[in-house]
Amino acid sequence: MAPTIIKAENVSVSFPSGPAISNISLEVEKGDFLAIIGPNGSGKTVLVRALLGSLPYQGSITWMPNAKIGYVPQQVDLDRYVSLTLEDFLKLKVRILKLKPGAVAKAIALVGLPEKILKNQIRFLSGGQLQRGLVAFALLGDPDVIFLDEPTASIDLTGEEKIYDTLHRLQDENRLTVILVSHELDLVSKYASRILCINREMICYGDPSLSLKKDVIEKLYGIKAHVHTLN
Amino acid sequence: METIPLLTIIALFITAASSGLIGSFALMRRMTLASDAMSHIALPGLAIALIFQVNPFLGGLAALILGSLLIWGLEQKTKIATETVIGVVFSVSLAIGSLLIATDHELLEALFGDVSTVTHLESLIGIGTGAIIIAIMLRIKDRLTLSIFSPDIAKTAGINNSKLSLAFLLLFAINIILGLKFLGVLLMGSLVIIPAATAKNLSRNLTSDLIASVVVALISTGIGLLIATRYGLDLGPVIIAVSAGLFFISIFFAKNK
């Protein structure tokens, strides 16, 4: 049996405006591909930030000891005054984690970015280039688990395919664990080994063939499901 | 202006270098206005120390450390804009400090600095402290940059954002104290911010940004020192006027025009 990377039990997060998520439980094993789905405002990003320890929560979250984590946020709030290049950004992690010098070239190749783009300042990258750069940053240092919060929203189809193929390959070869927040049910049904559906509370959790059913999707999004579902 | 001792000049340049370095990160942290206003909080501390006949800069340091803890606490506990709170609290500090300081001479020295009053011991302490600030900043620069860029990503790289933020604010406060005798509470924040803003216009990447910020601070200080000595002017205002001049020139060379 694969070791458990992260186990969350009855995790709830509240803001002054009210509860953001209530009683979410999950268990992710090494090599799993967990997709977290749900409508806008359902608490997906809040859950991910709680799992990362960036938000205070009730309940319990247990990590595998010394787990190496990569994280691709939905967006970064860039100041126009930051003159950081993509190379500067990636090398921050190389120096902080004392990685080998070739790690940057390997990481950008994995996400399909050309080396010449390393010299560009991050604030001048397109949305898609930045997101690929963030994925490359997350993959630096060979993480045990990578969290991706809607990572391909600004990426064209070819780039999106490249990233998911890479993640899938790393999952097979290195037993990389992937926790993905996504709206794209096609992708989810193609790659995920487990699905967590939330709408502030847990609607479904488990095998995609059981979770991505019409009635579950309709309950989750409150609309008739026309596509994407497995039955 | 009387001849300035070499030791004092070295302390002045070390302060300029550390200000340039700190300023780059202050701008990244969106503390542009806060940096300027934060130096004002030293004034009530200076005033209270003068009343109790203690070294005024110990009073200023204590006030600035309290101010740093206040900003840090607000950043940790609330999501309101730090600059809003700083703008209010520190303007009040300026008013209270001005009322408490008894004589015009003491007030002018606190507001604009007076290089002629710097003692050898103060210069030596300034050189040592400035060198320590630079060494710490160079040591934490990667973690600090990542923490400013995205605290969530930084956390996954094992960085304690809260501790790092507090360390930076304390270094910032100590750096302000280093420059108070040269530039005073009104102008010291400008030596932190203007060279860093100039560097942002000229730099292509993080390393060139940090180097340019330090170099611009040093050049402003050097030219300011020459002009002030040659024409018998107050040092602080001349340094800031030169750095402002360099900033306006840099706009024409801005990389992101």
Chai-1 contact restraints between the chains, C-beta under 6 A:
chainA,res_idxA,chainB,res_idxB,connection_type,confidence,min_distance_angstrom,max_distance_angstrom,comment,restraint_id
A,S54,B,D152,contact,1.0,0.0,6.0,A-B,restraint_1
A,S54,B,K155,contact,1.0,0.0,6.0,A-B,restraint_2
A,I69,B,T156,contact,1.0,0.0,6.0,A-B,restraint_3
A,Y71,B,I153,contact,1.0,0.0,6.0,A-B,restraint_4
A,Y71,B,T156,contact,1.0,0.0,6.0,A-B,restraint_5
A,P73,B,D152,contact,1.0,0.0,6.0,A-B,restraint_6
A,V76,B,S150,contact,1.0,0.0,6.0,A-B,restraint_7
A,D79,B,R30,contact,1.0,0.0,6.0,A-B,restraint_8
A,Y81,B,L27,contact,1.0,0.0,6.0,A-B,restraint_9
A,Y81,B,K200,contact,1.0,0.0,6.0,A-B,restraint_10
A,V82,B,M28,contact,1.0,0.0,6.0,A-B,restraint_11
A,S83,B,K200,contact,1.0,0.0,6.0,A-B,restraint_12
A,S83,B,S203,contact,1.0,0.0,6.0,A-B,restraint_13
A,S83,B,D209,contact,1.0,0.0,6.0,A-B,restraint_14
A,L84,B,L206,contact,1.0,0.0,6.0,A-B,restraint_15
A,T85,B,N205,contact,1.0,0.0,6.0,A-B,restraint_16
A,D88,B,N205,contact,1.0,0.0,6.0,A-B,restraint_17
A,D88,B,L206,contact,1.0,0.0,6.0,A-B,restraint_18
A,L92,B,D142,contact,1.0,0.0,6.0,A-B,restraint_19
A,L92,B,T145,contact,1.0,0.0,6.0,A-B,restraint_20
A,L92,B,L146,contact,1.0,0.0,6.0,A-B,restraint_21
A,K93,B,A157,contact,1.0,0.0,6.0,A-B,restraint_22
A,R95,B,D142,contact,1.0,0.0,6.0,A-B,restraint_23
A,I96,B,D142,contact,1.0,0.0,6.0,A-B,restraint_24
A,I96,B,A157,contact,1.0,0.0,6.0,A-B,restraint_25
